[in-house]
Amino acid sequence: MKYGVQFQSAKHGQPPQICAHLSYEFESDAAGLHWLPNVGDAVLIDASKDDPGRASGMVRSRTFIYPTTGGITWCLVNIVVEERDLDWGLLIKE
């Protein structure tokens, strides 16, 4: 199975932006396991503050779509990160 993952950001209580902040494709390993954030997880897509690709917040939703094209089944995942003012110092301990 092939996978496509797209991250979008959204202001609190607003619909997500149309453009994806981060998109990538990969194929499954033997176990088919991959690390994707769950709803409620804190996510930081670190880019410069002026970069529209920057997102910081909590995962609001994950949507899975399974189309088959050209005999290949895909798992397309859309992850919406809702912007929140998080204190990363309280979430991460070294």
PyMOL Python script that loads the backbone (N, CA, C, O; Angstrom):
from pymol import cmd

cmd.read_pdbstr("""\
ATOM      1  N   MET A   1       0.846  -1.177   0.000  1.00  0.00           N
ATOM      2  CA  MET A   1       0.000   0.000   0.000  1.00  0.00           C
ATOM      3  C   MET A   1       0.886   1.233   0.000  1.00  0.00           C
ATOM      4  O   MET A   1       1.939   1.261   0.636  1.00  0.00           O
ATOM      5  N   LYS A   2       0.446   2.241  -0.715  1.00  0.00           N
ATOM      6  CA  LYS A   2       1.143   3.518  -0.705  1.00  0.00           C
ATOM      7  C   LYS A   2       0.355   4.487   0.151  1.00  0.00           C
ATOM      8  O   LYS A   2      -0.866   4.390   0.277  1.00  0.00           O
ATOM      9  N   TYR A   3       1.091   5.435   0.742  1.00  0.00           N
ATOM     10  CA  TYR A   3       0.490   6.401   1.644  1.00  0.00           C
ATOM     11  C   TYR A   3       0.772   7.809   1.163  1.00  0.00           C
ATOM     12  O   TYR A   3       1.842   8.085   0.620  1.00  0.00           O
ATOM     13  N   GLY A   4      -0.175   8.687   1.359  1.00  0.00           N
ATOM     14  CA  GLY A   4       0.010  10.108   1.127  1.00  0.00           C
ATOM     15  C   GLY A   4      -0.485  10.826   2.374  1.00  0.00           C
ATOM     16  O   GLY A   4      -1.594  10.568   2.840  1.00  0.00           O
ATOM     17  N   VAL A   5       0.330  11.723   2.915  1.00  0.00           N
ATOM     18  CA  VAL A   5      -0.033  12.440   4.134  1.00  0.00           C
ATOM     19  C   VAL A   5       0.048  13.935   3.864  1.00  0.00           C
ATOM     20  O   VAL A   5       1.011  14.419   3.269  1.00  0.00           O
ATOM     21  N   GLN A   6      -0.967  14.656   4.303  1.00  0.00           N
ATOM     22  CA  GLN A   6      -1.017  16.111   4.113  1.00  0.00           C
ATOM     23  C   GLN A   6      -1.382  16.762   5.441  1.00  0.00           C
ATOM     24  O   GLN A   6      -2.344  16.364   6.097  1.00  0.00           O
ATOM     25  N   PHE A   7      -0.610  17.758   5.824  1.00  0.00           N
ATOM     26  CA  PHE A   7      -0.906  18.542   7.027  1.00  0.00           C
ATOM     27  C   PHE A   7      -1.493  19.881   6.611  1.00  0.00           C
ATOM     28  O   PHE A   7      -0.999  20.513   5.677  1.00  0.00           O
ATOM     29  N   GLN A   8      -2.542  20.318   7.295  1.00  0.00           N
ATOM     30  CA  GLN A   8      -3.121  21.634   7.083  1.00  0.00           C
ATOM     31  C   GLN A   8      -3.238  22.316   8.434  1.00  0.00           C
ATOM     32  O   GLN A   8      -3.364  21.647   9.460  1.00  0.00           O
ATOM     33  N   SER A   9      -3.197  23.634   8.445  1.00  0.00           N
ATOM     34  CA  SER A   9      -3.398  24.346   9.700  1.00  0.00           C
ATOM     35  C   SER A   9      -4.739  25.062   9.659  1.00  0.00           C
ATOM     36  O   SER A   9      -5.277  25.355   8.591  1.00  0.00           O
ATOM     37  N   ALA A  10      -5.260  25.335  10.842  1.00  0.00           N
ATOM     38  CA  ALA A  10      -6.529  26.045  10.954  1.00  0.00           C
ATOM     39  C   ALA A  10      -6.471  26.922  12.191  1.00  0.00           C
ATOM     40  O   ALA A  10      -5.919  26.525  13.217  1.00  0.00           O
ATOM     41  N   LYS A  11      -7.033  28.096  12.096  1.00  0.00           N
ATOM     42  CA  LYS A  11      -7.192  28.940  13.279  1.00  0.00           C
ATOM     43  C   LYS A  11      -8.245  28.280  14.165  1.00  0.00           C
ATOM     44  O   LYS A  11      -9.104  27.547  13.675  1.00  0.00           O
ATOM     45  N   HIS A  12      -8.178  28.542  15.464  1.00  0.00           N
ATOM     46  CA  HIS A  12      -9.102  27.934  16.417  1.00  0.00           C
ATOM     47  C   HIS A  12     -10.555  28.194  16.005  1.00  0.00           C
ATOM     48  O   HIS A  12     -10.969  29.345  15.871  1.00  0.00           O
ATOM     49  N   GLY A  13     -11.324  27.121  15.806  1.00  0.00           N
ATOM     50  CA  GLY A  13     -12.734  27.238  15.444  1.00  0.00           C
ATOM     51  C   GLY A  13     -13.007  27.568  13.991  1.00  0.00           C
ATOM     52  O   GLY A  13     -14.168  27.746  13.620  1.00  0.00           O
ATOM     53  N   GLN A  14     -11.976  27.657  13.147  1.00  0.00           N
ATOM     54  CA  GLN A  14     -12.129  28.000  11.737  1.00  0.00           C
ATOM     55  C   GLN A  14     -11.832  26.782  10.861  1.00  0.00           C
ATOM     56  O   GLN A  14     -11.179  25.844  11.318  1.00  0.00           O
ATOM     57  N   PRO A  15     -12.299  26.780   9.616  1.00  0.00           N
ATOM     58  CA  PRO A  15     -11.951  25.686   8.710  1.00  0.00           C
ATOM     59  C   PRO A  15     -10.464  25.743   8.351  1.00  0.00           C
ATOM     60  O   PRO A  15      -9.849  26.806   8.434  1.00  0.00           O
ATOM     61  N   PRO A  16      -9.888  24.612   7.956  1.00  0.00           N
ATOM     62  CA  PRO A  16      -8.465  24.611   7.602  1.00  0.00           C
ATOM     63  C   PRO A  16      -8.194  25.425   6.340  1.00  0.00           C
ATOM     64  O   PRO A  16      -9.073  25.644   5.506  1.00  0.00           O
ATOM     65  N   GLN A  17      -6.934  25.864   6.236  1.00  0.00           N
ATOM     66  CA  GLN A  17      -6.509  26.550   5.022  1.00  0.00           C
ATOM     67  C   GLN A  17      -6.509  25.543   3.880  1.00  0.00           C
ATOM     68  O   GLN A  17      -6.325  24.344   4.090  1.00  0.00           O
ATOM     69  N   ILE A  18      -6.717  26.048   2.674  1.00  0.00           N
ATOM     70  CA  ILE A  18      -6.799  25.161   1.514  1.00  0.00           C
ATOM     71  C   ILE A  18      -5.451  24.513   1.215  1.00  0.00           C
ATOM     72  O   ILE A  18      -5.399  23.320   0.919  1.00  0.00           O
ATOM     73  N   CYS A  19      -4.378  25.264   1.286  1.00  0.00           N
ATOM     74  CA  CYS A  19      -3.067  24.727   0.922  1.00  0.00           C
ATOM     75  C   CYS A  19      -2.508  23.872   2.070  1.00  0.00           C
ATOM     76  O   CYS A  19      -2.703  24.165   3.250  1.00  0.00           O
ATOM     77  N   ALA A  20      -1.826  22.836   1.683  1.00  0.00           N
ATOM     78  CA  ALA A  20      -1.199  21.958   2.668  1.00  0.00           C
ATOM     79  C   ALA A  20       0.120  22.570   3.105  1.00  0.00           C
ATOM     80  O   ALA A  20       0.836  23.168   2.301  1.00  0.00           O
ATOM     81  N   HIS A  21       0.435  22.416   4.376  1.00  0.00           N
ATOM     82  CA  HIS A  21       1.720  22.894   4.882  1.00  0.00           C
ATOM     83  C   HIS A  21       2.824  21.898   4.590  1.00  0.00           C
ATOM     84  O   HIS A  21       3.965  22.277   4.328  1.00  0.00           O
ATOM     85  N   LEU A  22       2.482  20.645   4.636  1.00  0.00           N
ATOM     86  CA  LEU A  22       3.493  19.617   4.442  1.00  0.00           C
ATOM     87  C   LEU A  22       2.797  18.416   3.836  1.00  0.00           C
ATOM     88  O   LEU A  22       1.825  17.912   4.399  1.00  0.00           O
ATOM     89  N   SER A  23       3.282  17.954   2.698  1.00  0.00           N
ATOM     90  CA  SER A  23       2.733  16.775   2.051  1.00  0.00           C
ATOM     91  C   SER A  23       3.864  15.844   1.688  1.00  0.00           C
ATOM     92  O   SER A  23       4.934  16.282   1.266  1.00  0.00           O
ATOM     93  N   TYR A  24       3.626  14.564   1.854  1.00  0.00           N
ATOM     94  CA  TYR A  24       4.626  13.600   1.415  1.00  0.00           C
ATOM     95  C   TYR A  24       3.975  12.266   1.118  1.00  0.00           C
ATOM     96  O   TYR A  24       2.854  11.995   1.550  1.00  0.00           O
ATOM     97  N   GLU A  25       4.693  11.430   0.369  1.00  0.00           N
ATOM     98  CA  GLU A  25       4.229  10.100  -0.004  1.00  0.00           C
ATOM     99  C   GLU A  25       5.282   9.086   0.409  1.00  0.00           C
ATOM    100  O   GLU A  25       6.477   9.383   0.394  1.00  0.00           O
ATOM    101  N   PHE A  26       4.841   7.890   0.778  1.00  0.00           N
ATOM    102  CA  PHE A  26       5.762   6.816   1.102  1.00  0.00           C
ATOM    103  C   PHE A  26       5.051   5.481   0.940  1.00  0.00           C
ATOM    104  O   PHE A  26       3.824   5.425   0.864  1.00  0.00           O
ATOM    105  N   GLU A  27       5.837   4.401   0.889  1.00  0.00           N
ATOM    106  CA  GLU A  27       5.265   3.065   0.812  1.00  0.00           C
ATOM    107  C   GLU A  27       5.374   2.406   2.170  1.00  0.00           C
ATOM    108  O   GLU A  27       6.227   2.754   2.986  1.00  0.00           O
ATOM    109  N   SER A  28       4.497   1.452   2.392  1.00  0.00           N
ATOM    110  CA  SER A  28       4.452   0.751   3.671  1.00  0.00           C
ATOM    111  C   SER A  28       5.699  -0.106   3.854  1.00  0.00           C
ATOM    112  O   SER A  28       6.225  -0.671   2.895  1.00  0.00           O
ATOM    113  N   ASP A  29       6.169  -0.195   5.110  1.00  0.00           N
ATOM    114  CA  ASP A  29       7.207  -1.174   5.422  1.00  0.00           C
ATOM    115  C   ASP A  29       6.502  -2.512   5.659  1.00  0.00           C
ATOM    116  O   ASP A  29       5.283  -2.604   5.514  1.00  0.00           O
ATOM    117  N   ALA A  30       7.253  -3.537   6.019  1.00  0.00           N
ATOM    118  CA  ALA A  30       6.685  -4.877   6.190  1.00  0.00           C
ATOM    119  C   ALA A  30       5.561  -4.897   7.221  1.00  0.00           C
ATOM    120  O   ALA A  30       4.579  -5.618   7.049  1.00  0.00           O
ATOM    121  N   ALA A  31       5.694  -4.120   8.279  1.00  0.00           N
ATOM    122  CA  ALA A  31       4.683  -4.106   9.335  1.00  0.00           C
ATOM    123  C   ALA A  31       3.538  -3.143   9.023  1.00  0.00           C
ATOM    124  O   ALA A  31       2.470  -3.230   9.629  1.00  0.00           O
ATOM    125  N   GLY A  32       3.756  -2.231   8.084  1.00  0.00           N
ATOM    126  CA  GLY A  32       2.729  -1.258   7.746  1.00  0.00           C
ATOM    127  C   GLY A  32       2.524  -0.200   8.820  1.00  0.00           C
ATOM    128  O   GLY A  32       1.469   0.432   8.863  1.00  0.00           O
ATOM    129  N   LEU A  33       3.511   0.007   9.690  1.00  0.00           N
ATOM    130  CA  LEU A  33       3.374   0.964  10.779  1.00  0.00           C
ATOM    131  C   LEU A  33       4.134   2.241  10.469  1.00  0.00           C
ATOM    132  O   LEU A  33       5.263   2.204   9.977  1.00  0.00           O
ATOM    133  N   HIS A  34       3.508   3.362  10.759  1.00  0.00           N
ATOM    134  CA  HIS A  34       4.138   4.660  10.562  1.00  0.00           C
ATOM    135  C   HIS A  34       3.696   5.581  11.685  1.00  0.00           C
ATOM    136  O   HIS A  34       2.613   5.411  12.245  1.00  0.00           O
ATOM    137  N   TRP A  35       4.517   6.535  12.007  1.00  0.00           N
ATOM    138  CA  TRP A  35       4.216   7.462  13.095  1.00  0.00           C
ATOM    139  C   TRP A  35       3.477   8.667  12.561  1.00  0.00           C
ATOM    140  O   TRP A  35       4.042   9.483  11.831  1.00  0.00           O
ATOM    141  N   LEU A  36       2.209   8.778  12.927  1.00  0.00           N
ATOM    142  CA  LEU A  36       1.401   9.944  12.591  1.00  0.00           C
ATOM    143  C   LEU A  36       0.757  10.444  13.875  1.00  0.00           C
ATOM    144  O   LEU A  36       0.354   9.639  14.714  1.00  0.00           O
ATOM    145  N   PRO A  37       0.652  11.760  14.043  1.00  0.00           N
ATOM    146  CA  PRO A  37       0.048  12.277  15.270  1.00  0.00           C
ATOM    147  C   PRO A  37      -1.448  11.963  15.325  1.00  0.00           C
ATOM    148  O   PRO A  37      -2.136  11.962  14.304  1.00  0.00           O
ATOM    149  N   ASN A  38      -1.932  11.700  16.535  1.00  0.00           N
ATOM    150  CA  ASN A  38      -3.354  11.445  16.777  1.00  0.00           C
ATOM    151  C   ASN A  38      -4.068  12.728  17.139  1.00  0.00           C
ATOM    152  O   ASN A  38      -3.434  13.735  17.453  1.00  0.00           O
ATOM    153  N   VAL A  39      -5.391  12.691  17.094  1.00  0.00           N
ATOM    154  CA  VAL A  39      -6.201  13.825  17.531  1.00  0.00           C
ATOM    155  C   VAL A  39      -5.833  14.142  18.983  1.00  0.00           C
ATOM    156  O   VAL A  39      -5.793  13.255  19.835  1.00  0.00           O
ATOM    157  N   GLY A  40      -5.565  15.423  19.246  1.00  0.00           N
ATOM    158  CA  GLY A  40      -5.173  15.860  20.583  1.00  0.00           C
ATOM    159  C   GLY A  40      -3.676  15.955  20.788  1.00  0.00           C
ATOM    160  O   GLY A  40      -3.233  16.533  21.780  1.00  0.00           O
ATOM    161  N   ASP A  41      -2.871  15.399  19.868  1.00  0.00           N
ATOM    162  CA  ASP A  41      -1.414  15.494  19.988  1.00  0.00           C
ATOM    163  C   ASP A  41      -0.947  16.906  19.644  1.00  0.00           C
ATOM    164  O   ASP A  41      -1.540  17.578  18.800  1.00  0.00           O
ATOM    165  N   ALA A  42       0.121  17.349  20.308  1.00  0.00           N
ATOM    166  CA  ALA A  42       0.746  18.633  19.996  1.00  0.00           C
ATOM    167  C   ALA A  42       1.675  18.445  18.800  1.00  0.00           C
ATOM    168  O   ALA A  42       2.433  17.477  18.742  1.00  0.00           O
ATOM    169  N   VAL A  43       1.612  19.378  17.843  1.00  0.00           N
ATOM    170  CA  VAL A  43       2.403  19.282  16.615  1.00  0.00           C
ATOM    171  C   VAL A  43       3.070  20.629  16.354  1.00  0.00           C
ATOM    172  O   VAL A  43       2.443  21.681  16.485  1.00  0.00           O
ATOM    173  N   LEU A  44       4.337  20.583  15.986  1.00  0.00           N
ATOM    174  CA  LEU A  44       5.059  21.783  15.574  1.00  0.00           C
ATOM    175  C   LEU A  44       5.729  21.496  14.245  1.00  0.00           C
ATOM    176  O   LEU A  44       6.642  20.673  14.169  1.00  0.00           O
ATOM    177  N   ILE A  45       5.282  22.166  13.205  1.00  0.00           N
ATOM    178  CA  ILE A  45       5.954  22.119  11.910  1.00  0.00           C
ATOM    179  C   ILE A  45       6.787  23.379  11.884  1.00  0.00           C
ATOM    180  O   ILE A  45       6.285  24.475  11.636  1.00  0.00           O
ATOM    181  N   ASP A  46       8.063  23.204  12.144  1.00  0.00           N
ATOM    182  CA  ASP A  46       8.957  24.322  12.429  1.00  0.00           C
ATOM    183  C   ASP A  46       9.498  24.940  11.151  1.00  0.00           C
ATOM    184  O   ASP A  46      10.237  24.308  10.397  1.00  0.00           O
ATOM    185  N   ALA A  47       9.121  26.160  10.932  1.00  0.00           N
ATOM    186  CA  ALA A  47       9.647  26.956   9.828  1.00  0.00           C
ATOM    187  C   ALA A  47       9.773  28.370  10.381  1.00  0.00           C
ATOM    188  O   ALA A  47       9.371  28.641  11.513  1.00  0.00           O
ATOM    189  N   SER A  48      10.323  29.252   9.590  1.00  0.00           N
ATOM    190  CA  SER A  48      10.450  30.624  10.080  1.00  0.00           C
ATOM    191  C   SER A  48       9.062  31.210  10.345  1.00  0.00           C
ATOM    192  O   SER A  48       8.078  30.789   9.736  1.00  0.00           O
ATOM    193  N   LYS A  49       8.991  32.169  11.243  1.00  0.00           N
ATOM    194  CA  LYS A  49       7.692  32.744  11.633  1.00  0.00           C
ATOM    195  C   LYS A  49       6.946  33.361  10.455  1.00  0.00           C
ATOM    196  O   LYS A  49       5.718  33.449  10.484  1.00  0.00           O
ATOM    197  N   ASP A  50       7.668  33.790   9.415  1.00  0.00           N
ATOM    198  CA  ASP A  50       7.029  34.404   8.260  1.00  0.00           C
ATOM    199  C   ASP A  50       6.636  33.382   7.204  1.00  0.00           C
ATOM    200  O   ASP A  50       5.976  33.729   6.225  1.00  0.00           O
ATOM    201  N   ASP A  51       7.035  32.123   7.389  1.00  0.00           N
ATOM    202  CA  ASP A  51       6.775  31.070   6.410  1.00  0.00           C
ATOM    203  C   ASP A  51       5.338  30.572   6.568  1.00  0.00           C
ATOM    204  O   ASP A  51       4.945  30.187   7.668  1.00  0.00           O
ATOM    205  N   PRO A  52       4.540  30.572   5.484  1.00  0.00           N
ATOM    206  CA  PRO A  52       3.174  30.076   5.599  1.00  0.00           C
ATOM    207  C   PRO A  52       3.115  28.577   5.887  1.00  0.00           C
ATOM    208  O   PRO A  52       2.046  28.055   6.203  1.00  0.00           O
ATOM    209  N   GLY A  53       4.232  27.884   5.786  1.00  0.00           N
ATOM    210  CA  GLY A  53       4.281  26.456   6.072  1.00  0.00           C
ATOM    211  C   GLY A  53       4.422  26.144   7.547  1.00  0.00           C
ATOM    212  O   GLY A  53       4.459  24.973   7.922  1.00  0.00           O
ATOM    213  N   ARG A  54       4.504  27.169   8.404  1.00  0.00           N
ATOM    214  CA  ARG A  54       4.670  26.948   9.842  1.00  0.00           C
ATOM    215  C   ARG A  54       3.313  26.639  10.468  1.00  0.00           C
ATOM    216  O   ARG A  54       2.317  27.295  10.165  1.00  0.00           O
ATOM    217  N   ALA A  55       3.284  25.638  11.342  1.00  0.00           N
ATOM    218  CA  ALA A  55       2.058  25.313  12.074  1.00  0.00           C
ATOM    219  C   ALA A  55       2.437  24.850  13.465  1.00  0.00           C
ATOM    220  O   ALA A  55       3.394  24.097  13.643  1.00  0.00           O
ATOM    221  N   SER A  56       1.682  25.304  14.444  1.00  0.00           N
ATOM    222  CA  SER A  56       1.921  24.917  15.828  1.00  0.00           C
ATOM    223  C   SER A  56       0.566  24.797  16.505  1.00  0.00           C
ATOM    224  O   SER A  56      -0.217  25.746  16.515  1.00  0.00           O
ATOM    225  N   GLY A  57       0.294  23.644  17.064  1.00  0.00           N
ATOM    226  CA  GLY A  57      -0.983  23.487  17.738  1.00  0.00           C
ATOM    227  C   GLY A  57      -1.308  22.041  18.036  1.00  0.00           C
ATOM    228  O   GLY A  57      -0.418  21.204  18.188  1.00  0.00           O
ATOM    229  N   MET A  58      -2.603  21.758  18.118  1.00  0.00           N
ATOM    230  CA  MET A  58      -3.097  20.429  18.457  1.00  0.00           C
ATOM    231  C   MET A  58      -3.790  19.828  17.233  1.00  0.00           C
ATOM    232  O   MET A  58      -4.449  20.536  16.471  1.00  0.00           O
ATOM    233  N   VAL A  59      -3.632  18.527  17.056  1.00  0.00           N
ATOM    234  CA  VAL A  59      -4.304  17.848  15.956  1.00  0.00           C
ATOM    235  C   VAL A  59      -5.808  17.850  16.240  1.00  0.00           C
ATOM    236  O   VAL A  59      -6.265  17.326  17.256  1.00  0.00           O
ATOM    237  N   ARG A  60      -6.562  18.449  15.323  1.00  0.00           N
ATOM    238  CA  ARG A  60      -8.015  18.532  15.465  1.00  0.00           C
ATOM    239  C   ARG A  60      -8.716  17.358  14.790  1.00  0.00           C
ATOM    240  O   ARG A  60      -9.721  16.856  15.292  1.00  0.00           O
ATOM    241  N   SER A  61      -8.175  16.917  13.635  1.00  0.00           N
ATOM    242  CA  SER A  61      -8.821  15.807  12.933  1.00  0.00           C
ATOM    243  C   SER A  61      -7.825  15.067  12.058  1.00  0.00           C
ATOM    244  O   SER A  61      -6.810  15.614  11.625  1.00  0.00           O
ATOM    245  N   ARG A  62      -8.151  13.796  11.812  1.00  0.00           N
ATOM    246  CA  ARG A  62      -7.429  12.964  10.850  1.00  0.00           C
ATOM    247  C   ARG A  62      -8.476  12.299   9.973  1.00  0.00           C
ATOM    248  O   ARG A  62      -9.397  11.652  10.473  1.00  0.00           O
ATOM    249  N   THR A  63      -8.332  12.460   8.667  1.00  0.00           N
ATOM    250  CA  THR A  63      -9.265  11.876   7.716  1.00  0.00           C
ATOM    251  C   THR A  63      -8.513  10.891   6.833  1.00  0.00           C
ATOM    252  O   THR A  63      -7.446  11.211   6.309  1.00  0.00           O
ATOM    253  N   PHE A  64      -9.071   9.687   6.668  1.00  0.00           N
ATOM    254  CA  PHE A  64      -8.452   8.637   5.873  1.00  0.00           C
ATOM    255  C   PHE A  64      -9.331   8.340   4.667  1.00  0.00           C
ATOM    256  O   PHE A  64     -10.536   8.127   4.799  1.00  0.00           O
ATOM    257  N   ILE A  65      -8.704   8.327   3.474  1.00  0.00           N
ATOM    258  CA  ILE A  65      -9.399   8.010   2.224  1.00  0.00           C
ATOM    259  C   ILE A  65      -8.596   6.907   1.548  1.00  0.00           C
ATOM    260  O   ILE A  65      -7.367   6.966   1.513  1.00  0.00           O
ATOM    261  N   TYR A  66      -9.290   5.889   1.005  1.00  0.00           N
ATOM    262  CA  TYR A  66      -8.624   4.731   0.414  1.00  0.00           C
ATOM    263  C   TYR A  66      -9.016   4.552  -1.050  1.00  0.00           C
ATOM    264  O   TYR A  66      -9.828   3.681  -1.362  1.00  0.00           O
ATOM    265  N   PRO A  67      -8.456   5.360  -1.960  1.00  0.00           N
ATOM    266  CA  PRO A  67      -8.750   5.169  -3.380  1.00  0.00           C
ATOM    267  C   PRO A  67      -7.811   4.124  -3.998  1.00  0.00           C
ATOM    268  O   PRO A  67      -6.726   3.856  -3.484  1.00  0.00           O
ATOM    269  N   THR A  68      -8.260   3.552  -5.103  1.00  0.00           N
ATOM    270  CA  THR A  68      -7.413   2.655  -5.884  1.00  0.00           C
ATOM    271  C   THR A  68      -7.255   3.269  -7.266  1.00  0.00           C
ATOM    272  O   THR A  68      -8.240   3.518  -7.962  1.00  0.00           O
ATOM    273  N   THR A  69      -5.997   3.513  -7.663  1.00  0.00           N
ATOM    274  CA  THR A  69      -5.715   4.064  -8.984  1.00  0.00           C
ATOM    275  C   THR A  69      -4.628   3.231  -9.635  1.00  0.00           C
ATOM    276  O   THR A  69      -3.597   2.952  -9.024  1.00  0.00           O
ATOM    277  N   GLY A  70      -4.859   2.842 -10.860  1.00  0.00           N
ATOM    278  CA  GLY A  70      -3.865   2.049 -11.585  1.00  0.00           C
ATOM    279  C   GLY A  70      -3.537   0.734 -10.890  1.00  0.00           C
ATOM    280  O   GLY A  70      -2.409   0.250 -10.987  1.00  0.00           O
ATOM    281  N   GLY A  71      -4.510   0.148 -10.189  1.00  0.00           N
ATOM    282  CA  GLY A  71      -4.280  -1.115  -9.492  1.00  0.00           C
ATOM    283  C   GLY A  71      -3.542  -0.976  -8.170  1.00  0.00           C
ATOM    284  O   GLY A  71      -3.242  -1.977  -7.520  1.00  0.00           O
ATOM    285  N   ILE A  72      -3.248   0.251  -7.770  1.00  0.00           N
ATOM    286  CA  ILE A  72      -2.532   0.492  -6.504  1.00  0.00           C
ATOM    287  C   ILE A  72      -3.504   1.118  -5.511  1.00  0.00           C
ATOM    288  O   ILE A  72      -4.159   2.116  -5.814  1.00  0.00           O
ATOM    289  N   THR A  73      -3.593   0.524  -4.321  1.00  0.00           N
ATOM    290  CA  THR A  73      -4.434   1.084  -3.265  1.00  0.00           C
ATOM    291  C   THR A  73      -3.611   2.065  -2.454  1.00  0.00           C
ATOM    292  O   THR A  73      -2.491   1.771  -2.036  1.00  0.00           O
ATOM    293  N   TRP A  74      -4.184   3.226  -2.243  1.00  0.00           N
ATOM    294  CA  TRP A  74      -3.553   4.290  -1.472  1.00  0.00           C
ATOM    295  C   TRP A  74      -4.289   4.476  -0.160  1.00  0.00           C
ATOM    296  O   TRP A  74      -5.482   4.190  -0.055  1.00  0.00           O
ATOM    297  N   CYS A  75      -3.577   4.952   0.827  1.00  0.00           N
ATOM    298  CA  CYS A  75      -4.175   5.451   2.062  1.00  0.00           C
ATOM    299  C   CYS A  75      -3.785   6.924   2.123  1.00  0.00           C
ATOM    300  O   CYS A  75      -2.634   7.257   2.403  1.00  0.00           O
ATOM    301  N   LEU A  76      -4.751   7.804   1.859  1.00  0.00           N
ATOM    302  CA  LEU A  76      -4.494   9.246   1.892  1.00  0.00           C
ATOM    303  C   LEU A  76      -4.971   9.776   3.238  1.00  0.00           C
ATOM    304  O   LEU A  76      -6.127   9.588   3.615  1.00  0.00           O
ATOM    305  N   VAL A  77      -4.078  10.435   3.955  1.00  0.00           N
ATOM    306  CA  VAL A  77      -4.377  10.925   5.299  1.00  0.00           C
ATOM    307  C   VAL A  77      -4.261  12.442   5.301  1.00  0.00           C
ATOM    308  O   VAL A  77      -3.241  12.996   4.891  1.00  0.00           O
ATOM    309  N   ASN A  78      -5.313  13.108   5.765  1.00  0.00           N
ATOM    310  CA  ASN A  78      -5.292  14.556   5.931  1.00  0.00           C
ATOM    311  C   ASN A  78      -5.324  14.843   7.417  1.00  0.00           C
ATOM    312  O   ASN A  78      -6.230  14.392   8.119  1.00  0.00           O
ATOM    313  N   ILE A  79      -4.337  15.594   7.908  1.00  0.00           N
ATOM    314  CA  ILE A  79      -4.233  15.928   9.328  1.00  0.00           C
ATOM    315  C   ILE A  79      -4.366  17.438   9.474  1.00  0.00           C
ATOM    316  O   ILE A  79      -3.579  18.197   8.907  1.00  0.00           O
ATOM    317  N   VAL A  80      -5.375  17.870  10.243  1.00  0.00           N
ATOM    318  CA  VAL A  80      -5.595  19.298  10.474  1.00  0.00           C
ATOM    319  C   VAL A  80      -5.026  19.654  11.844  1.00  0.00           C
ATOM    320  O   VAL A  80      -5.410  19.075  12.861  1.00  0.00           O
ATOM    321  N   VAL A  81      -4.099  20.622  11.853  1.00  0.00           N
ATOM    322  CA  VAL A  81      -3.489  21.115  13.087  1.00  0.00           C
ATOM    323  C   VAL A  81      -4.139  22.450  13.421  1.00  0.00           C
ATOM    324  O   VAL A  81      -4.002  23.420  12.677  1.00  0.00           O
ATOM    325  N   GLU A  82      -4.852  22.492  14.550  1.00  0.00           N
ATOM    326  CA  GLU A  82      -5.507  23.724  14.979  1.00  0.00           C
ATOM    327  C   GLU A  82      -4.515  24.561  15.775  1.00  0.00           C
ATOM    328  O   GLU A  82      -3.946  24.097  16.764  1.00  0.00           O
ATOM    329  N   GLU A  83      -4.315  25.797  15.334  1.00  0.00           N
ATOM    330  CA  GLU A  83      -3.330  26.669  15.969  1.00  0.00           C
ATOM    331  C   GLU A  83      -3.699  26.937  17.422  1.00  0.00           C
ATOM    332  O   GLU A  83      -4.833  27.301  17.733  1.00  0.00           O
ATOM    333  N   ARG A  84      -2.731  26.753  18.301  1.00  0.00           N
ATOM    334  CA  ARG A  84      -2.901  27.013  19.727  1.00  0.00           C
ATOM    335  C   ARG A  84      -1.628  27.664  20.231  1.00  0.00           C
ATOM    336  O   ARG A  84      -0.546  27.428  19.693  1.00  0.00           O
ATOM    337  N   ASP A  85      -1.752  28.463  21.239  1.00  0.00           N
ATOM    338  CA  ASP A  85      -0.598  29.096  21.856  1.00  0.00           C
ATOM    339  C   ASP A  85      -0.052  28.127  22.909  1.00  0.00           C
ATOM    340  O   ASP A  85      -0.436  28.182  24.077  1.00  0.00           O
ATOM    341  N   LEU A  86       0.844  27.245  22.477  1.00  0.00           N
ATOM    342  CA  LEU A  86       1.377  26.216  23.364  1.00  0.00           C
ATOM    343  C   LEU A  86       2.713  26.641  23.949  1.00  0.00           C
ATOM    344  O   LEU A  86       3.520  27.270  23.264  1.00  0.00           O
ATOM    345  N   ASP A  87       2.947  26.310  25.184  1.00  0.00           N
ATOM    346  CA  ASP A  87       4.250  26.511  25.810  1.00  0.00           C
ATOM    347  C   ASP A  87       5.011  25.201  25.667  1.00  0.00           C
ATOM    348  O   ASP A  87       4.853  24.282  26.471  1.00  0.00           O
ATOM    349  N   TRP A  88       5.847  25.131  24.619  1.00  0.00           N
ATOM    350  CA  TRP A  88       6.561  23.883  24.318  1.00  0.00           C
ATOM    351  C   TRP A  88       7.500  23.494  25.456  1.00  0.00           C
ATOM    352  O   TRP A  88       7.812  22.314  25.617  1.00  0.00           O
ATOM    353  N   GLY A  89       7.952  24.455  26.238  1.00  0.00           N
ATOM    354  CA  GLY A  89       8.808  24.152  27.375  1.00  0.00           C
ATOM    355  C   GLY A  89       8.107  23.330  28.443  1.00  0.00           C
ATOM    356  O   GLY A  89       8.748  22.587  29.186  1.00  0.00           O
ATOM    357  N   LEU A  90       6.775  23.467  28.518  1.00  0.00           N
ATOM    358  CA  LEU A  90       6.008  22.665  29.463  1.00  0.00           C
ATOM    359  C   LEU A  90       5.678  21.264  28.913  1.00  0.00           C
ATOM    360  O   LEU A  90       5.382  20.343  29.674  1.00  0.00           O
ATOM    361  N   LEU A  91       5.735  21.122  27.580  1.00  0.00           N
ATOM    362  CA  LEU A  91       5.413  19.844  26.971  1.00  0.00           C
ATOM    363  C   LEU A  91       6.632  18.938  26.798  1.00  0.00           C
ATOM    364  O   LEU A  91       6.494  17.717  26.731  1.00  0.00           O
ATOM    365  N   ILE A  92       7.825  19.535  26.727  1.00  0.00           N
ATOM    366  CA  ILE A  92       9.048  18.766  26.436  1.00  0.00           C
ATOM    367  C   ILE A  92       9.982  18.869  27.617  1.00  0.00           C
ATOM    368  O   ILE A  92      10.292  19.967  28.078  1.00  0.00           O
ATOM    369  N   LYS A  93      10.430  17.740  28.106  1.00  0.00           N
ATOM    370  CA  LYS A  93      11.435  17.706  29.164  1.00  0.00           C
ATOM    371  C   LYS A  93      12.660  16.995  28.630  1.00  0.00           C
ATOM    372  O   LYS A  93      12.545  15.965  27.965  1.00  0.00           O
ATOM    373  N   GLU A  94      13.821  17.535  28.914  1.00  0.00           N
ATOM    374  CA  GLU A  94      15.066  16.913  28.446  1.00  0.00           C
ATOM    375  C   GLU A  94      15.642  16.028  29.516  1.00  0.00           C
ATOM    376  O   GLU A  94      16.690  15.415  29.313  1.00  0.00           O
TER     377      GLU A  94
END
""", "prot")
cmd.dss("prot")
cmd.show_as("cartoon", "prot")
cmd.util.cbc("prot")
cmd.orient("prot")
